[in-house]
Amino acid sequence: MSQPARTDLVAGRAEILAAMVSHYRCSHCNGEAVNLATDGTGVMHARIEHDDTCPVLHGHVSALPDTFRAAANTR
């Protein structure tokens, strides 16, 4: 298997992103949030690492249910 591809997820409120980084798990692969960083404009980004064949990574299904579960800490 090649190196996992990466996607970015951006949200405005720091507490939501912190919860997402702590609790996000992709329900379609072994993907999880691996990094939280602030760019030069102050926008926080969470980098999500997905498996190569993940349907979320390729845009076939939405990541929103997993993101909402992570943000609500109800996984």
N, C-alpha and C positions, 0 to 999 in steps of 0.2 A: 504494500500500500504506500502511496506517495505521501508527502507531507500534507497535513490537513489544510484546507483552504480557510481563509479568514474573512469575516464580514464585520462591519461596524454597526453599532446601534447607538443612536444619540437620543438623549432625553434632557429636559431642562432642569428638573429638580434633583439636587444631589442625593437626597435621601432615597428617592426612587431608584436611581442608578446604583447606589450602594447596596440596596436590597437585591436588585437584579443581579449584580455581580456576585453576591454571596450565594444566591439561590437558583440562578438560571441553569437549567438543564434542557437541552433540546430533546424532545420526546421522539424524534425521528432518527437520531444518531447518538453518538457519545459526546456531542458538542456541549461546551460550557464556556462561560465568560472567563477569559484568561488575563485581561488587563483593563484597567480603568485609568484614563489619562485626561488631562485638560489641554486643549490646543491653545494656540497663541491668542485666540479671541475669547478664551474663558469657557468655551463649550466643552462639556465633558463627553467623552466617548468611551464606550465599553467594547472591547474587541471580543468577538465570539469565534471560537474555533470549532468548525464543523468537519465531519468526515467528508471525504471527496464525493461520495455518492448521496449525500444528504439532500432530500427534496426541498428543505428550507433554503439551503445554500444556493440551489439552482432556481429558486423562485416558484416552485411548483405548489408549495403549500405555505401558509402564513406562519410566522414566528410569534404572532400576537398572543395566542393562548399560553404558550410557554412563558412569554414575557410578563403577561398579567399574573400568572401563577407565581412567578419569581418576585414580582413587585409587591404582591399581596402576602408573600411568605406563606403560601398555602400549598406548597408542593407536597 
